[in-house]
């Protein structure tokens, strides 16, 4: 019995591909413009302000988004990507534990201090909106990267890797809660908040390390811990 071959799908139209690229760039330009308007005028912005920034008619902005809610969600995702691009590289083992913790916290708090309107725009998301899910996803990425780091360290000492996840996400939740409280009532300087968060997170790390009999303190060089663990397992 002779089978029939499925029809070959038509090749993509080059003009369509170029148009899609143009639309993506145009959309990115609009999100950049929206971020600039928020930075300058605060969270209560209009589509007209975005259009004015780009020198286009207001309906042109809406051509790239399914209404205002979709636009706001896209802006929040755009802001989150900018924040994560600064923060995630700091969540890598380098220097002492204190260096690593202080570097990550300083980056996060510093970003918020430099971009207070963007932070307020992020935290004002409707809990049921798509951007609220994106914000939760960003926390998951940060917590997940921390969890992977902790899990790798624990496994080198023969300790269950599953202990890492609650430790990592607990720290992310703690930092997030302290920062949100500070921004709602900024009675402390950013340096004071960084100091409180750094000391608190280091205390949590050292306390968990002691309970698991892991030789880890704030002054431990992370590379040395990894090297000692590898020697012990050899």
VOPAGU-2260 file (C-alpha; in pm, 1 decimal, decimal comma):
REM VOPAGU-2260
SITE   aa  ch    i         X         Y         Z
SITE  UNK   A    0       0,0       0,0       0,0
SITE  UNK   A    1     144,0     334,4    -103,1
SITE  UNK   A    2     126,7     610,6     158,5
SITE  UNK   A    3      59,7     969,1      74,2
SITE  UNK   A    4     320,8    1219,4     178,8
SITE  UNK   A    5     211,9    1519,0     381,6
SITE  UNK   A    6     223,7    1848,8     195,0
SITE  UNK   A    7     534,6    2056,7     241,4
SITE  UNK   A    8     454,8    2363,5     450,9
SITE  UNK   A    9     490,8    2687,5     259,0
SITE  UNK   A   10     812,5    2876,6     314,5
SITE  UNK   A   11     790,5    3181,6     536,2
SITE  UNK   A   12     740,5    3501,8     346,5
SITE  UNK   A   13    1053,0    3716,2     388,7
SITE  UNK   A   14     842,5    4027,8     400,0
SITE  UNK   A   15     635,8    3882,3     685,6
SITE  UNK   A   16     950,2    3794,3     880,9
SITE  UNK   A   17    1089,0    4144,5     835,6
SITE  UNK   A   18     756,2    4293,6     942,6
SITE  UNK   A   19     750,1    4078,7    1257,4
SITE  UNK   A   20    1098,6    4200,3    1344,1
SITE  UNK   A   21     990,8    4558,7    1291,5
SITE  UNK   A   22     687,5    4509,8    1516,3
SITE  UNK   A   23     902,1    4354,4    1789,9
SITE  UNK   A   24    1145,5    4647,0    1776,4
SITE  UNK   A   25     858,7    4895,9    1776,2
SITE  UNK   A   26     701,8    4725,7    2076,9
SITE  UNK   A   27    1035,9    4732,6    2260,8
SITE  UNK   A   28    1069,6    5105,0    2182,5
SITE  UNK   A   29     725,6    5165,4    2332,2
SITE  UNK   A   30     814,2    4976,1    2649,7
SITE  UNK   A   31    1139,2    5171,9    2682,5
SITE  UNK   A   32     941,6    5494,9    2638,5
SITE  UNK   A   33     688,9    5384,6    2901,7
SITE  UNK   A   34     969,7    5313,3    3150,9
SITE  UNK   A   35    1118,0    5658,6    3086,4
SITE  UNK   A   36     779,0    5824,6    3142,4
SITE  UNK   A   37     729,1    5633,3    3469,2
SITE  UNK   A   38    1078,8    5730,5    3586,3
SITE  UNK   A   39    1003,5    6097,6    3517,9
SITE  UNK   A   40     637,5    6128,8    3617,8
SITE  UNK   A   41     556,4    5843,8    3856,3
SITE  UNK   A   42     329,2    5543,3    3827,5
SITE  UNK   A   43      10,0    5722,4    3720,5
SITE  UNK   A   44      91,0    5764,7    3353,1
SITE  UNK   A   45    -125,0    5780,5    3042,6
SITE  UNK   A   46     -90,6    5617,6    2703,6
SITE  UNK   A   47     -85,4    5966,4    2558,1
SITE  UNK   A   48     236,6    6040,7    2748,8
SITE  UNK   A   49     397,7    5731,3    2598,0
SITE  UNK   A   50     280,4    5834,0    2252,0
SITE  UNK   A   51     411,0    6187,4    2303,9
SITE  UNK   A   52     750,3    6049,5    2406,3
SITE  UNK   A   53     764,0    5854,0    2078,9
SITE  UNK   A   54     604,2    6135,8    1876,4
SITE  UNK   A   55     334,6    5909,3    1740,2
SITE  UNK   A   56     -46,6    5924,3    1760,1
SITE  UNK   A   57    -198,5    5751,5    2064,4
SITE  UNK   A   58    -372,9    5477,3    1857,9
SITE  UNK   A   59     -32,4    5362,7    1727,3
SITE  UNK   A   60      62,4    5250,0    2078,7
SITE  UNK   A   61    -254,2    5044,9    2114,3
SITE  UNK   A   62    -184,9    4867,6    1785,1
SITE  UNK   A   63      88,6    4673,2    1962,8
SITE  UNK   A   64    -105,9    4582,4    2279,2
SITE  UNK   A   65    -447,7    4435,7    2361,7
SITE  UNK   A   66    -563,6    4727,7    2573,1
SITE  UNK   A   67    -427,5    4905,9    2877,3
SITE  UNK   A   68    -402,8    4597,6    3099,9
SITE  UNK   A   69    -188,2    4418,7    2841,4
SITE  UNK   A   70      32,0    4728,1    2809,1
SITE  UNK   A   71      81,3    4752,1    3187,2
SITE  UNK   A   72     164,2    4381,2    3210,2
SITE  UNK   A   73     422,3    4417,6    2932,5
SITE  UNK   A   74     577,2    4720,6    3105,3
SITE  UNK   A   75     611,6    4526,3    3431,9
SITE  UNK   A   76     773,3    4230,6    3256,2
SITE  UNK   A   77    1011,9    4473,4    3084,1
SITE  UNK   A   78    1105,5    4631,6    3418,8
SITE  UNK   A   79    1157,6    4289,6    3577,8
SITE  UNK   A   80    1394,8    4180,3    3304,2
SITE  UNK   A   81    1598,0    4495,6    3361,6
SITE  UNK   A   82    1616,5    4426,7    3736,1
SITE  UNK   A   83    1706,0    4060,2    3691,3
SITE  UNK   A   84    1979,7    4149,3    3441,8
SITE  UNK   A   85    2151,5    4340,8    3723,5
SITE  UNK   A   86    2070,0    4106,6    4011,4
SITE  UNK   A   87    2115,9    3751,1    3884,6
SITE  UNK   A   88    2487,1    3787,1    3798,8
SITE  UNK   A   89    2549,1    3879,8    4165,2
SITE  UNK   A   90    2404,3    3547,4    4284,3
SITE  UNK   A   91    2717,4    3358,1    4189,6
SITE  UNK   A   92    2978,7    3226,8    4434,4
SITE  UNK   A   93    3264,8    3474,1    4450,0
SITE  UNK   A   94    3476,3    3601,5    4739,5
SITE  UNK   A   95    3356,7    3544,0    5095,3
SITE  UNK   A   96    3001,2    3462,9    5197,7
SITE  UNK   A   97    2969,6    3817,0    5331,7
SITE  UNK   A   98    3089,7    3960,5    4998,9
SITE  UNK   A   99    2836,0    3756,0    4804,6
SITE  UNK   A  100    2542,0    3837,8    5032,1
SITE  UNK   A  101    2625,6    4205,5    5062,1
SITE  UNK   A  102    2679,2    4235,2    4686,2
SITE  UNK   A  103    2341,0    4085,5    4598,9
SITE  UNK   A  104    2152,5    4288,0    4859,9
SITE  UNK   A  105    2333,1    4609,1    4768,6
SITE  UNK   A  106    2246,0    4556,3    4402,5
SITE  UNK   A  107    1876,8    4498,9    4480,8
SITE  UNK   A  108    1836,5    4784,3    4728,5
SITE  UNK   A  109    2043,4    5014,8    4508,2
SITE  UNK   A  110    1823,5    4942,3    4206,4
SITE  UNK   A  111    1511,2    5022,3    4407,1
SITE  UNK   A  112    1658,9    5346,1    4539,2
SITE  UNK   A  113    1757,0    5453,6    4187,6
SITE  UNK   A  114    1419,9    5353,7    4040,7
SITE  UNK   A  115    1155,1    5411,4    4311,5
SITE  UNK   A  116     875,1    5471,6    4061,1
SITE  UNK   A  117     955,1    5150,4    3872,6
SITE  UNK   A  118     949,5    4953,5    4198,1
SITE  UNK   A  119     612,8    5103,2    4292,4
SITE  UNK   A  120     477,7    5023,2    3947,2
SITE  UNK   A  121     590,7    4661,8    3988,1
SITE  UNK   A  122     437,3    4615,1    4332,5
SITE  UNK   A  123     107,3    4776,6    4227,9
SITE  UNK   A  124      21,0    4486,7    3997,9
SITE  UNK   A  125    -323,8    4328,8    4031,9
SITE  UNK   A  126    -273,4    3993,7    4215,1
SITE  UNK   A  127    -467,0    3816,9    3937,7
SITE  UNK   A  128    -290,9    3985,8    3646,7
SITE  UNK   A  129     -36,2    3833,6    3413,2
SITE  UNK   A  130     234,2    4067,0    3543,9
SITE  UNK   A  131     170,0    3949,0    3899,2
SITE  UNK   A  132     254,1    3602,7    3771,1
SITE  UNK   A  133     567,4    3745,6    3609,3
SITE  UNK   A  134     668,3    3900,0    3942,2
SITE  UNK   A  135     621,8    3564,1    4113,0
SITE  UNK   A  136     822,5    3407,0    3832,4
SITE  UNK   A  137    1105,7    3653,2    3893,7
SITE  UNK   A  138    1110,5    3557,2    4262,2
SITE  UNK   A  139    1120,0    3193,9    4153,9
SITE  UNK   A  140    1421,1    3260,9    3931,5
SITE  UNK   A  141    1606,9    3436,1    4212,2
SITE  UNK   A  142    1510,6    3174,6    4469,6
SITE  UNK   A  143    1586,2    2895,1    4226,4
SITE  UNK   A  144    1935,4    3025,7    4153,7
SITE  UNK   A  145    2003,8    3059,6    4526,7
SITE  UNK   A  146    1863,2    2712,5    4588,8
SITE  UNK   A  147    2092,0    2564,6    4322,5
SITE  UNK   A  148    2391,8    2734,3    4483,0
SITE  UNK   A  149    2298,2    2610,7    4831,0
SITE  UNK   A  150    2214,1    2262,0    4704,2
SITE  UNK   A  151    2552,0    2227,3    4534,1
SITE  UNK   A  152    2729,6    2333,1    4854,2
SITE  UNK   A  153    2525,8    2093,7    5071,2
SITE  UNK   A  154    2567,9    1799,8    4837,6
SITE  UNK   A  155    2946,8    1837,8    4854,4
SITE  UNK   A  156    2917,5    1760,9    5227,3
SITE  UNK   A  157    2682,4    1468,2    5172,7
SITE  UNK   A  158    2377,2    1661,6    5296,0
SITE  UNK   A  159    2033,5    1628,3    5134,8
SITE  UNK   A  160    2004,2    1885,3    4854,5
SITE  UNK   A  161    1632,8    1925,9    4929,5
SITE  UNK   A  162    1718,8    2129,0    5238,4
SITE  UNK   A  163    1840,2    2410,8    5012,2
SITE  UNK   A  164    1508,6    2517,4    4861,8
SITE  UNK   A  165    1324,0    2628,6    5179,4
SITE  UNK   A  166    1638,7    2808,8    5296,0
SITE  UNK   A  167    1672,5    2997,4    4967,0
SITE  UNK   A  168    1308,4    3094,0    4926,9
SITE  UNK   A  169    1280,9    3189,4    5292,9
SITE  UNK   A  170    1564,0    3437,9    5244,1
SITE  UNK   A  171    1407,2    3578,9    4926,6
SITE  UNK   A  172    1075,5    3627,6    5105,2
SITE  UNK   A  173    1244,8    3790,2    5402,8
SITE  UNK   A  174    1440,1    4037,6    5187,1
SITE  UNK   A  175    1132,5    4117,7    4979,9
SITE  UNK   A  176     921,3    4181,4    5290,5
SITE  UNK   A  177    1179,2    4408,4    5453,1
SITE  UNK   A  178    1229,4    4609,1    5132,3
SITE  UNK   A  179     856,9    4655,7    5070,5
SITE  UNK   A  180     806,2    4769,4    5429,2
SITE  UNK   A  181    1095,7    5014,2    5396,5
SITE  UNK   A  182     962,1    5163,6    5072,6
SITE  UNK   A  183     616,1    5205,1    5227,3
SITE  UNK   A  184     763,6    5395,0    5524,3
SITE  UNK   A  185    1121,7    5502,7    5435,4
SITE  UNK   A  186    1240,6    5601,8    5782,4
SITE  UNK   A  187    1581,4    5436,3    5730,8
SITE  UNK   A  188    1852,5    5509,8    5475,6
SITE  UNK   A  189    1931,0    5256,1    5205,1
SITE  UNK   A  190    2267,2    5191,1    5374,8
SITE  UNK   A  191    2090,7    5105,7    5701,0
SITE  UNK   A  192    1850,9    4871,0    5523,1
SITE  UNK   A  193    2139,0    4703,7    5338,7
SITE  UNK   A  194    2320,1    4654,6    5671,5
SITE  UNK   A  195    2015,1    4504,6    5843,5
SITE  UNK   A  196    1944,8    4270,2    5553,3
SITE  UNK   A  197    2307,2    4162,3    5515,1
SITE  UNK   A  198    2347,3    4082,6    5885,6
SITE  UNK   A  199    2011,9    3902,1    5900,0
SITE  UNK   A  200    2075,4    3685,3    5594,5
SITE  UNK   A  201    2427,7    3600,7    5713,0
SITE  UNK   A  202    2289,3    3502,7    6054,3
SITE  UNK   A  203    2039,4    3271,4    5882,8
SITE  UNK   A  204    2315,6    3115,3    5673,0
SITE  UNK   A  205    2549,9    3066,6    5968,1
SITE  UNK   A  206    2272,9    2927,5    6186,9
SITE  UNK   A  207    2168,7    2673,0    5924,9
SITE  UNK   A  208    2532,4    2581,1    5860,7
SITE  UNK   A  209    2590,5    2512,7    6232,5
SITE  UNK   A  210    2278,4    2298,9    6255,4
SITE  UNK   A  211    2402,5    2089,1    5961,3
SITE  UNK   A  212    2763,1    2078,7    6085,2
SITE  UNK   A  213    2886,6    2258,1    5773,0
SITE  UNK   A  214    3205,9    2468,1    5820,7
SITE  UNK   A  215    3063,7    2793,0    5689,9
SITE  UNK   A  216    3081,2    3145,4    5832,8
SITE  UNK   A  217    3043,9    3491,9    5686,0
SITE  UNK   A  218    3421,6    3518,6    5642,5
SITE  UNK   A  219    3459,0    3186,7    5462,9
SITE  UNK   A  220    3586,9    3211,5    5106,3
SITE  UNK   A  221    3330,0    3023,6    4900,2
SITE  UNK   A  222    3590,1    2868,1    4670,2
SITE  UNK   A  223    3771,4    2730,6    4976,9
SITE  UNK   A  224    3453,8    2561,5    5103,1
SITE  UNK   A  225    3405,4    2391,2    4770,5
SITE  UNK   A  226    3768,5    2282,8    4758,0
SITE  UNK   A  227    3761,9    2142,8    5115,8
SITE  UNK   A  228    3443,6    1953,1    5045,1
SITE  UNK   A  229    3594,0    1798,0    4731,3
SITE  UNK   A  230    3903,5    1688,3    4925,1
SITE  UNK   A  231    3687,4    1534,6    5198,8
SITE  UNK   A  232    3487,0    1337,3    4942,8
SITE  UNK   A  233    3796,8    1212,7    4754,6
